[in-house]
Amino acid sequence: MILGYETIISKIVDATEISRQDIESKIEQKLKDLQDLISREGAAHIIANELNVKLFDATNRSLKIAQIQPGLNSVNIISKVINVNEVRTFQKENRQGRIGSLLVGDETGTIRLVIWDEKLIDLLKEIKQEDILKINNAYSKQNNNFRELHLGSKSQIIINPENESIASVKLTNTSNRKQIKDLVASDFVEVFGTIVQVFEPKYYNSCSVCNKKTIQQGDLFNCPEHGSVPPKQTPILNIFFDDGTGNIRAVLFRDQAAKLILNKEGFEDIKKEVLGKQLILKGKVNNNEMFNRIELVVNNIEEPKPEDMIAEMQNDV
């Protein structure tokens, strides 16, 4: 976390009750002593250290993913699961164990979670795509120029916490604009194209609190997390998407499906409004082994900007 000059001054004043004028005099003297080889913020850091003023709060901090920088401790985030990777084993010198990982995101970006604690690794079998995770007490590192959030024995994962949701995920460091003909399994991509076929949406009863699928028992609907709950109808929508180089089946869940079918009455109305619609789809390319084909699992849809549409038309010429 980077602190600005004014923030450092305020923290010193609050902690020491030394006047701002005296603090700035100390900073000016420090700059002269060091022959202006450091910044004003750097000199302020030194003065704070000399006065035993803690500039960084040691308590847990809740951050958006875009705010995470390498070297932070006690980080909390709320995120949506994009992909859960297989647990793998490792052996290094006299140490061996397991390591789990998953890709999560929020409205500001994505980040890889690396899990070392055995209890948290066991918890991975309960986590699936689209789940909301509350991560507590993680620490950040940099690996191959990418930021990672690591979870150890003091960390915590809460699956689908109450009253927490993420409408869409901004894919960063993992997504590239690609043509459909170039897509391969496990890609995180964005594709610009047109809806050429739409299938009648399917609905399932989900928990009104956490969005998990409910189990019907008689007249009651039970959520594994919240017990008996009033269910809500949650959509799944399948479409075929074409960009001129090929087409691909795309699957939209929950919020993304709702964006296309919201306020439309009946399947004919959906087809009339949706067919021919140009969009930017973002998501992960999965391999459907049953049908021997790749599919795009959509995490976010966007209306293309006019300049995007013009650029695509120019590329087609």
ZARO-902531 format. One line per field, with one value per atom (N, C-alpha, C): atom name; x, y, z. Coordinates in steps of 0.05 Angstrom, whole numbers, padded with zeros to 5 digits. Atoms other than C-alpha are relative to their C-alpha. Example, Ala and Ser with C-alpha at 12.3 -4.5 7.8 and 13.67 -1.06 7.14 Angstrom:
atom N;CA;C;N;CA;C
u 00018;00246;00018;-00016;00273;-00015
v -00024;-00090;00024;-00024;-00021;00022
w 00000;00156;00000;-00001;00143;00014
END
This chain:
atom N;CA;C;N;CA;C;N;CA;C;N;CA;C;N;CA;C;N;CA;C;N;CA;C;N;CA;C;N;CA;C;N;CA;C;N;CA;C;N;CA;C;N;CA;C;N;CA;C;N;CA;C;N;CA;C;N;CA;C;N;CA;C;N;CA;C;N;CA;C;N;CA;C;N;CA;C;N;CA;C;N;CA;C;N;CA;C;N;CA;C;N;CA;C;N;CA;C;N;CA;C;N;CA;C;N;CA;C;N;CA;C;N;CA;C;N;CA;C;N;CA;C;N;CA;C;N;CA;C;N;CA;C;N;CA;C;N;CA;C;N;CA;C;N;CA;C;N;CA;C;N;CA;C;N;CA;C;N;CA;C;N;CA;C;N;CA;C;N;CA;C;N;CA;C;N;CA;C;N;CA;C;N;CA;C;N;CA;C;N;CA;C;N;CA;C;N;CA;C;N;CA;C;N;CA;C;N;CA;C;N;CA;C;N;CA;C;N;CA;C;N;CA;C;N;CA;C;N;CA;C;N;CA;C;N;CA;C;N;CA;C;N;CA;C;N;CA;C;N;CA;C;N;CA;C;N;CA;C;N;CA;C;N;CA;C;N;CA;C;N;CA;C;N;CA;C;N;CA;C;N;CA;C;N;CA;C;N;CA;C;N;CA;C;N;CA;C;N;CA;C;N;CA;C;N;CA;C;N;CA;C;N;CA;C;N;CA;C;N;CA;C;N;CA;C;N;CA;C;N;CA;C;N;CA;C;N;CA;C;N;CA;C;N;CA;C;N;CA;C;N;CA;C;N;CA;C;N;CA;C;N;CA;C;N;CA;C;N;CA;C;N;CA;C;N;CA;C;N;CA;C;N;CA;C;N;CA;C;N;CA;C;N;CA;C;N;CA;C;N;CA;C;N;CA;C;N;CA;C;N;CA;C;N;CA;C;N;CA;C;N;CA;C;N;CA;C;N;CA;C;N;CA;C;N;CA;C;N;CA;C;N;CA;C;N;CA;C;N;CA;C;N;CA;C;N;CA;C;N;CA;C;N;CA;C;N;CA;C;N;CA;C;N;CA;C;N;CA;C;N;CA;C;N;CA;C;N;CA;C;N;CA;C;N;CA;C;N;CA;C;N;CA;C;N;CA;C;N;CA;C;N;CA;C;N;CA;C;N;CA;C;N;CA;C;N;CA;C;N;CA;C;N;CA;C;N;CA;C;N;CA;C;N;CA;C;N;CA;C;N;CA;C;N;CA;C;N;CA;C;N;CA;C;N;CA;C;N;CA;C;N;CA;C;N;CA;C;N;CA;C;N;CA;C;N;CA;C;N;CA;C;N;CA;C;N;CA;C;N;CA;C;N;CA;C;N;CA;C;N;CA;C;N;CA;C;N;CA;C;N;CA;C;N;CA;C;N;CA;C;N;CA;C;N;CA;C;N;CA;C;N;CA;C;N;CA;C;N;CA;C;N;CA;C;N;CA;C;N;CA;C;N;CA;C;N;CA;C;N;CA;C;N;CA;C;N;CA;C;N;CA;C;N;CA;C;N;CA;C;N;CA;C;N;CA;C;N;CA;C;N;CA;C;N;CA;C;N;CA;C;N;CA;C;N;CA;C;N;CA;C;N;CA;C;N;CA;C;N;CA;C;N;CA;C;N;CA;C;N;CA;C;N;CA;C;N;CA;C;N;CA;C;N;CA;C;N;CA;C;N;CA;C;N;CA;C;N;CA;C;N;CA;C;N;CA;C;N;CA;C;N;CA;C;N;CA;C;N;CA;C;N;CA;C;N;CA;C;N;CA;C;N;CA;C;N;CA;C;N;CA;C;N;CA;C;N;CA;C;N;CA;C;N;CA;C;N;CA;C;N;CA;C;N;CA;C;N;CA;C;N;CA;C;N;CA;C;N;CA;C;N;CA;C;N;CA;C;N;CA;C;N;CA;C;N;CA;C;N;CA;C;N;CA;C;N;CA;C;N;CA;C;N;CA;C;N;CA;C;N;CA;C;N;CA;C;N;CA;C;N;CA;C;N;CA;C;N;CA;C;N;CA;C;N;CA;C;N;CA;C;N;CA;C;N;CA;C;N;CA;C;N;CA;C;N;CA;C;N;CA;C;N;CA;C;N;CA;C;N;CA;C;N;CA;C;N;CA;C;N;CA;C;N;CA;C;N;CA;C;N;CA;C;N;CA;C;N;CA;C;N;CA;C;N;CA;C;N;CA;C;N;CA;C;N;CA;C;N;CA;C;N;CA;C;N;CA;C;N;CA;C;N;CA;C;N;CA;C;N;CA;C;N;CA;C;N;CA;C;N;CA;C;N;CA;C;N;CA;C;N;CA;C;N;CA;C;N;CA;C;N;CA;C;N;CA;C;N;CA;C;N;CA;C;N;CA;C;N;CA;C;N;CA;C;N;CA;C;N;CA;C;N;CA;C;N;CA;C;N;CA;C;N;CA;C;N;CA;C;N;CA;C;N;CA;C;N;CA;C
u 00017;00000;00018;-00015;00028;-00014;00012;00016;00010;-00008;00015;00011;-00013;00052;-00019;00019;-00010;-00010;00008;-00031;00021;-00022;00037;00001;-00001;00036;-00023;00023;-00034;00004;-00005;-00014;00020;-00019;00046;-00012;00013;00005;-00018;00019;-00048;00014;-00013;00002;00018;-00020;00050;-00009;00009;00012;00021;-00019;00072;-00013;00014;00050;00009;-00007;00049;00025;-00022;00098;00027;-00024;00149;00007;-00005;00140;00012;-00010;00151;00029;-00027;00213;00020;-00017;00241;00004;-00002;00225;00019;-00018;00260;00029;-00027;00321;00011;-00008;00322;00007;-00006;00320;00027;-00026;00380;00022;-00020;00418;00006;-00004;00408;00004;-00007;00423;-00021;00022;00355;00001;-00002;00370;-00025;00025;00301;-00023;00024;00231;-00010;00012;00191;-00015;00015;00147;00020;-00020;00210;00011;-00010;00236;-00022;00022;00167;-00001;00000;00171;00022;-00022;00239;-00006;00007;00214;-00021;00020;00153;00014;-00014;00200;00016;-00015;00245;-00018;00019;00184;-00017;00015;00159;-00030;00028;00096;-00005;00006;00065;-00019;00015;00041;-00020;00017;00010;-00014;00016;-00047;00004;-00005;-00033;-00025;00025;-00106;-00007;00008;-00139;-00012;00010;-00156;-00016;00017;-00212;00007;-00009;-00190;-00015;00007;-00214;00025;-00022;-00171;00020;-00018;-00143;00018;-00016;-00116;00022;-00019;-00075;00027;-00027;00000;00017;-00016;00055;00011;-00012;00079;-00019;00020;00014;-00006;00009;-00007;-00028;00026;-00075;-00020;00018;-00114;-00027;00026;-00189;-00012;00014;-00228;-00027;00024;-00297;00003;-00005;-00292;-00018;00015;-00327;00019;-00017;-00298;-00003;00000;-00278;00008;-00009;-00242;00013;-00013;-00222;00019;-00020;-00157;00003;-00004;-00139;00022;-00020;-00101;00024;-00024;-00029;00018;-00019;00026;00028;-00027;00097;00019;-00021;00162;00025;-00023;00219;00018;-00020;00281;-00014;00012;00253;-00030;00027;00184;-00017;00019;00124;-00028;00027;00051;-00017;00018;-00007;-00003;00005;-00023;-00025;00025;-00090;00001;00001;-00106;-00026;00023;-00164;00002;00000;-00177;-00026;00023;-00224;00001;00001;-00247;-00022;00021;-00288;-00003;00005;-00310;00025;-00024;-00239;00022;-00020;-00199;-00001;-00002;-00177;00027;-00025;-00124;-00001;-00003;-00098;00003;-00002;-00109;00017;-00017;-00055;-00004;00008;-00074;00020;-00020;-00023;-00012;00010;-00065;-00017;00013;-00091;-00030;00029;-00159;-00014;00011;-00171;00001;-00001;-00148;-00023;00023;-00200;-00027;00024;-00252;-00005;00003;-00239;-00021;00019;-00283;-00029;00027;-00343;-00003;00001;-00326;-00004;00005;-00352;-00001;00001;-00353;-00025;00021;-00395;-00005;00003;-00391;00013;-00012;-00377;00017;-00018;-00317;00008;-00012;-00298;00026;-00026;-00224;00010;-00010;-00195;00029;-00027;-00123;00019;-00018;-00087;00024;-00023;-00019;00006;-00004;00002;00029;-00027;00063;-00001;-00002;00088;00014;-00011;00102;-00001;-00001;00126;-00014;00012;00104;-00031;00029;00033;-00004;00007;00002;-00014;00014;-00021;-00007;00008;-00058;00003;-00006;-00033;-00015;00016;-00073;00015;-00013;-00038;-00018;00016;-00059;-00017;00015;-00084;-00022;00020;-00127;-00027;00027;-00201;-00015;00017;-00249;-00029;00029;-00324;-00014;00013;-00366;-00028;00026;-00426;-00009;00009;-00429;-00025;00025;-00495;00004;00001;-00511;00025;-00022;-00450;-00004;00003;-00453;00019;-00016;-00413;-00014;00016;-00452;00016;-00016;-00395;00029;-00029;-00321;00015;-00018;-00269;00024;-00023;-00220;00025;-00025;-00149;00023;-00024;-00082;-00006;00007;-00119;-00017;00018;-00163;00012;-00009;-00146;-00023;00020;-00190;00010;-00007;-00189;-00023;00020;-00225;-00008;00010;-00268;00016;-00016;-00226;00025;-00026;-00166;-00004;00005;-00200;00009;-00007;-00172;-00008;00009;-00193;00019;-00013;-00173;00007;-00004;-00167;-00019;00018;-00194;00000;00000;-00217;-00024;00023;-00263;-00004;00006;-00298;-00022;00020;-00335;-00014;00015;-00391;-00030;00029;-00465;-00013;00016;-00517;-00015;00013;-00540;-00021;00021;-00581;-00003;00005;-00613;-00019;00016;-00643;-00017;00018;-00701;00013;-00014;-00675;-00011;00008;-00677;00002;00000;-00691;00002;-00002;-00674;-00006;00006;-00695;00025;-00025;-00639;-00007;00003;-00630;-00001;00003;-00653;00022;-00021;-00594;00027;-00027;-00532;00000;00002;-00557;00007;-00005;-00540;-00026;00023;-00586;-00013;00015;-00640;-00010;00011;-00666;-00029;00028;-00741;-00007;00010;-00770;-00029;00028;-00845;-00006;00006;-00869;00022;-00021;-00804;00025;-00025;-00739;00022;-00021;-00676;00027;-00027;-00609;00020;-00020;-00547;00011;-00012;-00524;-00021;00019;-00588;-00026;00024;-00639;-00024;00024;-00711;-00002;00000;-00715;-00021;00017;-00763;00017;-00018;-00734;-00005;00003;-00722;00008;-00006;-00721;00025;-00026;-00650;00004;-00002;-00637;00027;-00024;-00587;-00007;00006;-00583;00022;-00019;-00548;-00004;00001;-00532;00022;-00022;-00490;00009;-00012;-00442;00019;-00015;-00410;00015;-00015;-00354;00011;-00009;-00344;00022;-00021;-00286;-00009;00010;-00328;-00022;00020;-00381;00005;-00004;-00383;-00025;00022;-00436;00009;-00007;-00436;-00022;00018;-00468;00001;00002;-00493;-00016;00013;-00511;-00010;00010;-00551;-00001;00001;-00536;00005;-00006;-00507;-00023;00024;-00567;-00022;00022;-00614;00003;-00004;-00582;-00013;00011;-00607;-00030;00029;-00676;-00017;00015;-00696;-00023;00024;-00766;-00010;00011;-00780;-00020;00022;-00844;00000;00001;-00837;00024;-00024;-00786;00000;00001;-00811;00010;-00009;-00800;00030;-00029;-00730;00014;-00013;-00712;-00001;00003;-00739;00020;-00017;-00697;00030;-00028;-00634;00014;-00013;-00621;00010;-00013;-00573;00013;-00012;-00550;00030;-00030;-00476;00009;-00009;-00439;00029;-00026;-00372;-00004;00003;-00371;00028;-00025;-00317;-00004;00002;-00304;00022;-00019;-00268;-00009;00005;-00264;00003;-00001;-00281;-00003;00002;-00275;-00023;00023;-00342;00006;-00009;-00318;-00024;00023;-00388;-00007;00007;-00400;00025;-00025;-00327;00002;-00001;-00328;00008;-00006;-00305;-00024;00022;-00355;00011;-00008;-00350;-00019;00015;-00373;00003;-00001;-00391;-00001;-00001;-00371;-00010;00009;-00390;-00008;00007;-00426;-00001;00000;-00418;-00011;00008;-00450;00025;-00024;-00396;-00002;-00001;-00375;00000;00000;-00385;00028;-00027;-00309;00008;-00005;-00306;-00013;00015;-00359;00013;-00013;-00324;00026;-00025;-00257;-00004;00006;-00288;-00008;00008;-00320;00024;-00024;-00254;00018;-00015;-00220;-00011;00013;-00271;00004;-00003;-00256;00025
v -00024;00000;00025;-00024;00068;00023;-00022;00126;00027;-00027;00198;00017;-00018;00254;00011;-00011;00285;-00021;00022;00218;-00005;00005;00208;00022;-00023;00278;-00003;00002;00266;-00022;00022;00200;00007;-00009;00231;00020;-00019;00289;-00014;00014;00242;-00016;00018;00196;00015;-00014;00248;00026;-00027;00313;00021;-00020;00348;00016;-00017;00407;-00007;00005;00401;00015;-00017;00458;-00013;00012;00422;-00026;00024;00357;00006;-00008;00391;00011;-00009;00424;-00023;00024;00356;-00013;00012;00330;00016;-00017;00390;-00005;00005;00378;-00027;00027;00304;00001;-00002;00322;00013;-00013;00368;-00019;00019;00315;-00021;00021;00265;00012;-00014;00317;-00005;00003;00309;-00025;00026;00237;-00017;00015;00214;00020;-00016;00239;00012;-00012;00282;-00021;00021;00221;-00019;00017;00180;00012;-00013;00232;-00001;00002;00232;-00027;00027;00157;-00003;00001;00164;00014;-00015;00216;-00015;00017;00172;-00023;00023;00114;00010;-00010;00157;00007;-00008;00179;-00024;00025;00106;00001;-00001;00121;-00022;00021;00061;00011;-00011;00083;-00021;00021;00016;-00015;00014;-00014;-00030;00029;-00086;-00017;00015;-00105;-00008;00009;-00141;00022;-00021;-00099;-00013;00010;-00110;00016;-00013;-00096;-00010;00010;-00100;-00012;00015;-00145;00019;-00019;-00086;00015;-00014;-00056;-00017;00018;-00117;00003;-00002;-00107;-00021;00020;-00158;00010;-00007;-00159;00008;-00007;-00146;-00024;00021;-00186;00006;-00003;-00197;00013;-00011;-00185;-00015;00012;-00197;00009;-00007;-00199;-00016;00014;-00218;-00005;00007;-00254;-00021;00021;-00298;-00020;00021;-00365;-00002;00003;-00368;-00028;00028;-00435;-00012;00015;-00488;-00020;00018;-00525;-00025;00025;-00596;00004;00000;-00605;-00017;00015;-00626;-00004;00006;-00655;00011;-00009;-00630;-00013;00010;-00654;00018;-00018;-00607;-00006;00008;-00631;-00020;00018;-00662;00006;-00008;-00631;-00009;00007;-00657;00008;-00008;-00638;00005;-00006;-00614;00030;-00029;-00547;00002;-00005;-00522;00028;-00027;-00463;00003;-00007;-00428;00029;-00028;-00365;00013;-00014;-00314;00029;-00027;-00245;00017;-00018;-00184;00021;-00020;-00121;00015;-00015;-00095;-00017;00017;-00155;-00029;00028;-00227;-00005;00007;-00261;-00030;00028;-00331;-00003;00007;-00360;-00026;00024;-00409;-00009;00010;-00453;-00021;00018;-00488;-00016;00012;-00506;-00025;00025;-00578;00001;-00002;-00561;00016;-00017;-00507;-00015;00016;-00554;-00020;00019;-00605;00015;-00016;-00549;00005;-00005;-00542;-00017;00018;-00601;00010;-00012;-00560;00026;-00025;-00500;-00005;00003;-00492;00027;-00025;-00440;00016;-00020;-00378;00003;-00004;-00388;00026;-00023;-00326;-00008;00007;-00332;00025;-00020;-00289;-00011;00008;-00295;00018;-00016;-00273;-00008;00004;-00264;-00014;00011;-00280;00019;-00017;-00252;-00001;-00003;-00228;-00004;00004;-00248;00006;-00002;-00239;-00024;00024;-00299;00003;-00004;-00293;00025;-00026;-00221;00002;00000;-00240;00001;-00001;-00223;-00026;00024;-00282;00006;-00002;-00286;-00028;00026;-00342;-00004;00006;-00376;-00022;00019;-00410;-00009;00011;-00439;00020;-00021;-00372;00011;-00011;-00359;-00014;00010;-00371;00003;-00001;-00386;-00004;00002;-00373;-00002;00004;-00401;00012;-00013;-00359;00013;-00014;-00312;00015;-00014;-00279;00029;-00028;-00213;00009;-00008;-00215;-00010;00008;-00216;00016;-00014;-00197;-00002;00001;-00178;-00009;00008;-00185;00000;00002;-00201;00013;-00012;-00159;-00018;00018;-00208;00016;-00014;-00182;-00020;00017;-00213;-00028;00027;-00274;-00001;00001;-00253;00016;-00014;-00233;-00002;00001;-00215;-00020;00021;-00275;-00005;00009;-00300;-00029;00026;-00361;-00023;00021;-00402;-00006;00003;-00393;-00009;00007;-00413;-00029;00027;-00472;-00002;00005;-00504;00013;-00013;-00468;00029;-00028;-00400;00017;-00021;-00339;00022;-00016;-00296;00020;-00016;-00242;-00003;00004;-00252;00020;-00019;-00200;-00015;00014;-00230;00004;-00003;-00241;-00026;00023;-00287;-00009;00011;-00332;-00021;00020;-00383;00002;00000;-00383;-00023;00022;-00441;00009;-00007;-00438;-00002;00000;-00419;-00021;00019;-00470;00015;-00013;-00451;-00021;00017;-00481;00016;-00014;-00464;00003;-00006;-00430;00015;-00014;-00402;00030;-00028;-00330;00016;-00013;-00315;-00003;00005;-00349;-00009;00008;-00371;-00029;00028;-00444;-00015;00016;-00496;-00013;00012;-00519;-00028;00028;-00589;00001;00000;-00597;-00025;00022;-00639;00006;-00006;-00640;00028;-00027;-00568;00020;-00017;-00542;-00001;-00001;-00520;00005;-00002;-00531;00007;-00008;-00497;-00014;00013;-00535;00019;-00020;-00470;00013;-00017;-00435;-00014;00015;-00490;00006;-00005;-00480;00029;-00028;-00418;00003;-00004;-00387;00000;00003;-00407;00023;-00018;-00362;-00014;00012;-00380;00012;-00008;-00377;-00011;00010;-00381;-00010;00008;-00418;00003;-00006;-00395;-00010;00010;-00430;00015;-00014;-00392;-00010;00003;-00400;00027;-00026;-00343;-00001;00001;-00327;00027;-00024;-00278;00002;-00001;-00292;-00020;00020;-00340;-00028;00025;-00394;00006;-00004;-00405;-00019;00016;-00433;00002;00000;-00453;00014;-00015;-00405;-00005;00005;-00418;00023;-00022;-00362;-00008;00007;-00372;00025;-00019;-00331;00029;-00029;-00256;00005;-00005;-00261;-00008;00008;-00300;00020;-00019;-00251;00026;-00024;-00193;-00002;00003;-00222;-00005;00008;-00247;00016;-00016;-00195;00015;-00015;-00166;-00009;00011;-00210;-00022;00018;-00250;-00023;00023;-00320;-00003;00007;-00354;00015;-00014;-00321;00029;-00027;-00253;00001;00002;-00274;-00002;00004;-00298;00025;-00024;-00235;00021;-00021;-00190;-00008;00008;-00232;-00008;00008;-00262;00023;-00022;-00219;00021;-00020;-00181;-00003;00000;-00162;00006;-00003;-00170;-00006;00010;-00179;-00019;00021;-00244;-00004;00006;-00256;-00025;00024;-00322;-00020;00021;-00388;-00021;00021;-00439;-00027;00027;-00509;-00021;00023;-00576;-00018;00017;-00613;-00028;00026;-00685;-00017;00015;-00713;00004;-00006;-00677;00006;-00004;-00671;00027;-00027;-00596;00019;-00020;-00533;00018;-00019;-00485;00023;-00024;-00415;00003;-00005;-00408;00030;-00029;-00334;00011;-00013;-00293;00029;-00028;-00225;00005;-00009;-00195;00031;-00029;-00124;00007;-00012;-00082;00012;-00011;-00065;00030;-00028;00007;00004;-00005;00039;-00004;00003;00040;-00029;00029;-00035;-00011;00010;-00048;00009;-00011;-00003;-00016;00015;-00038;-00028;00027;-00107;00000;-00002;-00085;00005;-00005;-00058;-00025;00025;-00124;-00020;00019;-00161;00007;-00009;-00119;-00012
w 00000;00000;00000;00002;-00020;00015;-00015;00028;-00012;00009;00003;00022;-00018;00035;00022;-00019;00067;00020;-00018;00096;00021;-00019;00128;00021;-00018;00158;00021;-00017;00186;00021;-00019;00218;00021;-00020;00251;00020;-00017;00278;00020;-00018;00306;00021;-00018;00338;00020;-00017;00368;00012;-00007;00374;-00005;00009;00344;-00022;00020;00302;-00028;00028;00227;-00008;00007;00222;00009;-00010;00266;-00015;00015;00228;-00027;00026;00161;00002;-00004;00189;00003;-00002;00208;-00027;00027;00138;-00017;00016;00106;00008;-00010;00150;-00010;00009;00131;-00029;00029;00057;-00004;00003;00067;00009;-00010;00108;-00022;00020;00052;-00028;00025;-00002;-00022;00019;-00034;-00017;00015;-00054;00004;-00003;-00031;-00004;00004;-00043;00026;-00024;00005;00016;-00013;00019;00015;-00013;00034;00025;-00024;00083;00022;-00020;00117;00012;-00011;00124;00021;-00019;00158;00026;-00023;00206;00017;-00015;00224;00014;-00012;00237;00025;-00023;00282;00023;-00021;00321;00009;-00007;00327;-00007;00010;00288;-00020;00018;00255;-00022;00023;00186;-00011;00012;00167;00022;-00019;00206;-00003;00001;00224;00000;00001;00226;-00028;00026;00169;-00017;00018;00109;-00022;00021;00059;-00025;00025;-00012;-00024;00027;-00083;-00012;00012;-00126;-00013;00014;-00166;00020;-00020;-00100;00012;-00012;-00082;-00014;00010;-00089;00014;-00013;-00074;00027;-00025;-00002;00022;-00020;00035;00018;-00019;00097;00009;-00012;00129;-00019;00021;00065;00000;00003;00060;-00027;00024;-00005;-00002;00009;-00032;-00029;00029;-00099;-00010;00014;-00149;-00012;00011;-00170;-00030;00029;-00243;-00008;00007;-00243;00024;-00022;-00192;-00013;00012;-00210;00017;-00015;-00191;00021;-00021;-00127;-00009;00008;-00140;00024;-00022;-00096;-00008;00005;-00089;00020;-00017;-00059;-00003;00001;-00042;00023;-00020;-00005;00020;-00020;00060;00005;-00005;00052;-00024;00021;00014;00010;-00008;00013;-00025;00022;-00029;-00003;00005;-00061;-00017;00015;-00085;-00012;00012;-00130;-00015;00015;-00162;-00009;00010;-00202;00008;-00010;-00172;-00011;00010;-00192;00013;-00008;-00175;-00021;00020;-00210;-00010;00007;-00212;-00013;00012;-00236;00010;-00008;-00225;00014;-00013;-00183;00006;-00006;-00170;00030;-00029;-00100;00001;-00004;-00078;00029;-00026;-00019;00010;-00012;00026;00024;-00024;00087;-00008;00007;00085;00004;-00005;00116;-00022;00021;00064;-00027;00025;00008;00000;-00002;00032;-00007;00005;00027;-00030;00028;-00048;-00014;00013;-00064;00003;-00004;-00039;-00016;00014;-00083;-00030;00029;-00154;-00013;00015;-00209;00008;-00007;-00194;00030;-00028;-00119;00008;-00012;-00078;00024;-00022;-00031;00015;-00018;00028;00010;-00007;00038;00022;-00022;00105;00006;-00010;00128;-00020;00020;00063;-00003;00005;00040;-00030;00029;-00029;-00008;00010;-00070;-00030;00029;-00141;-00011;00012;-00185;-00030;00029;-00257;-00010;00007;-00259;00004;-00006;-00236;00030;-00028;-00169;00008;-00011;-00126;00029;-00028;-00060;00012;-00012;-00015;00026;-00024;00040;00016;-00018;00099;00023;-00022;00165;00015;-00014;00192;-00018;00019;00130;00003;-00002;00123;-00027;00023;00066;00009;-00005;00073;-00027;00026;00016;00001;00003;-00006;00026;-00025;00055;-00005;00003;00068;-00009;00009;00034;-00015;00016;-00010;-00029;00028;-00087;-00017;00020;-00148;-00026;00025;-00210;-00024;00023;-00259;00008;-00005;-00262;-00022;00020;-00298;-00003;00005;-00329;-00006;00004;-00323;00001;00001;-00339;-00010;00008;-00363;-00025;00024;-00421;-00023;00024;-00492;-00020;00022;-00551;-00020;00019;-00597;-00019;00019;-00658;00007;-00008;-00649;-00012;00013;-00698;00015;-00014;-00652;00029;-00028;-00586;00006;-00009;-00547;00029;-00028;-00481;00020;-00023;-00417;-00005;00005;-00452;00016;-00011;-00415;-00021;00024;-00472;00001;00008;-00498;-00030;00028;-00564;-00009;00011;-00606;-00023;00021;-00648;00002;00003;-00661;00009;-00008;-00630;-00025;00024;-00687;00007;-00008;-00648;00031;-00028;-00580;00008;-00009;-00541;00023;-00021;-00494;00027;-00026;-00425;00019;-00021;-00369;00027;-00026;-00297;00022;-00024;-00230;00024;-00025;-00160;00016;-00015;-00122;00026;-00026;-00052;-00005;00003;-00048;00015;-00015;-00002;-00014;00010;-00033;-00029;00028;-00102;-00005;00004;-00090;-00008;00008;-00121;00025;-00023;-00072;-00006;00003;-00060;00010;-00007;-00060;00016;-00017;-00004;00007;-00004;-00008;-00010;00008;-00010;00008;-00009;00020;-00018;00015;-00014;00019;-00020;00026;-00013;00009;00016;00019;-00017;00042;00021;-00018;00074;00019;-00015;00097;00007;-00008;00108;-00018;00015;00086;-00008;00010;00042;-00022;00023;-00008;-00025;00024;-00076;-00020;00022;-00135;-00026;00026;-00208;-00012;00010;-00235;-00028;00028;-00310;-00009;00015;-00353;-00030;00028;-00426;-00018;00020;-00484;-00027;00025;-00548;-00018;00018;-00611;-00008;00004;-00622;-00024;00025;-00689;-00004;00005;-00706;-00028;00028;-00780;-00005;00003;-00768;00009;-00011;-00735;00020;-00021;-00683;00023;-00024;-00613;00017;-00019;-00563;00026;-00024;-00504;00021;-00022;-00436;00020;-00019;-00392;00024;-00025;-00319;00014;-00020;-00269;-00011;00007;-00276;-00029;00029;-00346;-00017;00014;-00371;00004;-00006;-00337;-00016;00016;-00375;-00027;00026;-00440;00000;00000;-00420;00018;-00019;-00369;-00014;00009;-00379;-00028;00025;-00440;00006;-00005;-00442;-00020;00017;-00470;-00018;00016;-00514;-00027;00026;-00579;00003;-00006;-00548;00004;-00004;-00526;-00027;00026;-00596;-00017;00016;-00628;00008;-00010;-00584;00000;-00004;-00577;-00026;00025;-00646;-00016;00015;-00686;00017;-00018;-00625;00001;-00001;-00626;00029;-00027;-00560;00002;-00007;-00528;00024;-00021;-00488;00012;-00014;-00435;00017;-00017;-00402;-00006;00003;-00402;-00020;00019;-00458;00013;-00012;-00432;-00022;00018;-00466;00009;-00007;-00467;-00012;00010;-00472;-00010;00008;-00478;-00030;00028;-00544;-00017;00014;-00564;-00013;00011;-00572;00023;-00020;-00537;00003;-00006;-00505;00016;-00015;-00476;00023;-00024;-00404;00006;00000;-00401;00029;-00026;-00340;-00001;00003;-00368;-00029;00027;-00428;00000;00003;-00454;-00027;00026;-00508;-00013;00013;-00559;-00004;00006;-00567;-00030;00029;-00636;-00013;00012;-00647;-00002;00002;-00633;-00025;00023;-00686;-00026;00024;-00736;-00006;00004;-00724;-00010;00009;-00733;-00030;00028;-00799;-00018;00015;-00823;-00003;00001;-00806;-00019;00018;-00847;-00030;00027;-00909;-00013
END
